[in-house]
């Protein structure tokens, strides 16, 4: 505050000296123009300080006491020149106005929308979700902003209760102790989190088939959705389990590495999931038992930019949606 007063006193003294010199020469200084600054961008509902500088006809500083007003946009400005933008976005010419007597000046403001912020996280499958002890299931996290639009983010996965483990990609393996564990799994980003509850049931003779089926990953070449011979062989082994369990529903989730745009990778993830579905249907699995999702590049299995890490991320993952019991297909 002392600094502001000192600068103002200096300006007034300067204007006074200029005025005395001008008067001595027969010139009477009068306010001729007001320069308002800055022309700037302001986020909706945020504030910006504006300043007003008076000049006489010769372009010399002229002390003024501006009266501030807002001409457009519906924002507000206080007596000190602090402007608060309204909710409407766009470029508003001559929005902020400073007036002294019959002289005025103005500045333009571009009001921009605030960047989207993660507001909620939903973990699927939503609880209570039943899982055999020591078996594995893929969990997914969907983010939304305050307007309910999808928000792409990389969740941090953790176990809150019930034991077990979970990978950075959301692949959960249940612990050995049966029970209902409220908010077992947590997906978070910053201070926003979502949870799901898991019921762990005693494992039995079905553990091997269930775990093997749910952990299956089908990998793809870069920017491709064609199945390899190894992928087809792995799927053939799963077809026997699917056919032996008519109540089982399958979710296939397509993933990509992080090369390419987000929209392109979501579409590529869909094509990869469809390729696996089409192969299973061709082998006799009913299409109405298969659901598809795509996560694009948003849930990497491995971090880093090495070819090995990116190859791991180009994958489809299986998850069993409904299986009252899993029967191991007989070996042939």
N, C-alpha and C positions, 0 to 999 in steps of 0.2 A: 504494500500500500504506500509506503514512504517513497519507493521508487517511482510509482505512478504520479504521486504528488510532485516529486522533484522534476520529472519530465514535463508535466503540465506547466509547472512554474517556469521552466526553461522556455517552453513554447510561447507562453504568454509574454515573457520578457522579450523574446525574439520578435514576436509580432509587434510589441510596443515600440521596440527600437526601429523596426522597419517602418512603422506608422509615423514615428517622429521625423525620420529622414524624408519619408514621402511628403509629409505635411510641409516640411521646410522647403521642399521643391514645388509646392503647390498642388501635390497629388493627394487625394483623400481616398484611402483604401476602403473598398466595400466588398462584401462577399459576392463572388461571381459564380462559383461552382463548388460542388461537394462530390468527393470521390469516396464511394463505398466499396469496401473490399472485405473478403475475397469473393470472386465468382468461384463457386465450389460445389462439390457433391456432399450431401448429408444423408446418412441413413435415416429412414423413416423413424420418427419419434425420438431421434437423438438431437443433440444441441451443437451449435456452432457460434463462436464469437465473431461479430462483425465490428468494423471500425469505420469512422467517417472522418475525412480530412477536408477542411475548408480551404479554398484558394481565392485570392482576389483576381482582378482582371489581368494583372501582370504575372499571375501564376505563383505569387508568394503565399506562404501559409497565412491563414486567417482563422483566428480562434472562433469556434462555434460551440453551441450547445444543442446537439441534434435531437430532434424528436423522431423516435423510431416507429415504424409501422410495417405491416405485412400486406402486400398488394394482392398476392395470389397464393394458392396451395392450401390455405386454411391452417397454416402454422401459426406460431405466436412468437413475439419478441418483447423483451423487457426493456426498461429504461436504460440499461447498460449496454444494449446491443446484442444480447445473447438470444439467438434464434433457436426455436425448437420446431423441428419439421413435423408436419402432419402425417397421416397414414397414406395419402395418395402419392404414388410414384410418378416420376416424369420430369421433364425439363421445364422449369417455370422462369420465364424471362422477367427481369426487374422485380423479383419477388420481395426483396428486402429494401425498404426505402428510408432514407434519413433526410429530414427537412429542418431548415432553419429559416424562418421568415417565409419568403416566397421562392427560396432556392432549395432544390432537392437533388439528390443523387440516389442511385439504386444499384443493386447487385443481383445477379441471377443465381438460382439454386437448382441443382439437379437432385431430386429426392430419389434415392435408390432403396430397394427392398433389402431388409436384413438377410444375411445368409441363413439357410435352413439349419436348424439345430435338432439333434436327436432328442426326442421327447419320451418315447416308449420303446420297450423291447419285448417281443413275444417269443417265447420258446416253444417249439413244437417237436414232438407231439406234446400237447398240453396234458397236464396231470389231472387225476392220478394215472400214471402210466405203469402197467405191470410188466416186469422183466424178471426172467429167471436169474438166480444167483450166478455170478461169474460170466454171464453172457453180455454181449455187446449190442449197442444200438446207436444209430446216428441221430444226433439232435441238431436242430437248426434254429437260428435266431433271426427274426425279422424286425428291422427298425422302422419307426415312423417318426415324422416330424410333428410339430404342433398342429399342422393342418391335416394330418392323416395321410400324408404322402410317403411313399417308400423312401427310406433313408439308408444309403449304402454305408456300411461300417464294418470293421473287423472286430468281432466280439472277443472278450477275454473270458474263457470258460473256467469254472471252478466247481468244486464239490462242497456243499454246505453241510450235508448230513448223510448218514448211511454208509459212509465208506465208498469204496470203488475208486475208479480213476477216470479222467477225461482228458482227451488230447486237445491241442490248440485248435483242431478242426471240429471239435464237438462230438468226437466218437467216445461214447461213455461205456465203460465196463463195470457192471454191478459188483458190489462186494459179496461176501459170503454169508452175511447175517440177514435172514428174512425179516421183513417188517415194512411198515409204511413210513416213509421219510419225507416229511413236509419240506417243500422247497429244496429238494435234493440237489438240483443242478441250477447253477447261476450263470447267466450270460450278461456281461456288463461292458460298459464303455463310459469312462469318466464316472459321474455320479448317477448314471442311469443304469438300471438293471432289470432283468426279467428272470423268472424262476419257473421250474416245473417240478412236480412231485412224482416220485417214483415209488412204486410198491415192489419190493424185492421178494420173489417167491422161491421156495426151495428148488434147487436144481435136481434133475433126475436123468433118466436115460436119454432125454431129448437135448441135453446141453450141447453135444458135439454138433448135431445138425443145425441147431438154432444159431450157435456162435459162428459156425462156418458160413452159413447163409448171410448173416447180417454183416459180416466183416468183408465180404467180397468187394474188391475194387477192380474196375475195368479201365485200363489205361489207353490213351490215344496218342497218335503222333501230333506234332505241332500243327494247329489250324485244321485238323482233320476230325471227321466223325465216323470214319470207317472202322469196323471191327477187325482186329488182327486174328490170326489163327489161334494164338494163345488165349485171346479173349473168348473166342467161340468155344474152345475146349473147356474153359472155366465155366461158361454159361451152361454148357451141356450137363455138367455135373450138378448145377443148381436146378435145372429143369426137372430132374428126378425128384428132388425134394419138393418143389412146387406142386408137381402132379400128385405126390403122395399126401399132400395137405390141402384139400380143396377149400378150407376156410381161410387160408393164408392170403393176405393182400400184400402187394409189394410196392414200395415207393422207390423210384430210381431218381437220383439227384445228379444232375450234370454240373461239372466244374471245368474251369479252364485255368491256364496260367494268366499272368497279368499283362501280356502283350496284346495290344489292340484296345479299342474303346470299351467302356463299360457296357454300352448297348450291344455292341457286336459280340462281346463275350457272353452276355446273357443269351443271345440267340444261338451262339455256338454250343453253349451248355444244353440248350433245349434239343438241338439236333443230335447231340451225343446220347442224351437220355432216350430220344426216340429210336435211335439205332439199336440200343439194347432191347427196348420194348419190342420193336419189330422182329428181332431175332427170336426172342422168347415166344412171341405169338406164333411165329413160323414153326416153332418146335412143339406147339400144342398148348401153351399157357393162354388161357382166356384173357383177352385184352381188357375186359371189365374188372380184372383183378389187379391191374397195374396202374399206378398213378405216377405222374411225372412232375418234377420241379427242376428249376435251374437256379444256380447260385453264381454262375459266371466266375469272376475272379475274386469274389468277396470272401471266400472261406478257404484259403490256401491250406494244404496239408503240410507243406514245408516252406520255410522262409528262405530268402536269398534269391539271387539272380542267376545261379548256376544252372546249367542244363539239367542236371540231376534233380534239383529242387523243382524246376518248372515241369519236368516230366512227371513227377509225383502229383502235381496239382492238376494235370490234365486227366481227369478221371470221372467215372460214374460210381456212385456208392449206393448199395442196397440198404433198405430198412424194411423190416416186417411191420405192417400196420396192424393186422389182426391174425392171431394164431392161437386158438384155444389149446392146441397141443401140436407139437411138431414130431412127425414120424420120420425116422431115418430110413431113406430109401435103401432097399436091399442091394448089396453089392452083386455085380454080375461078372 
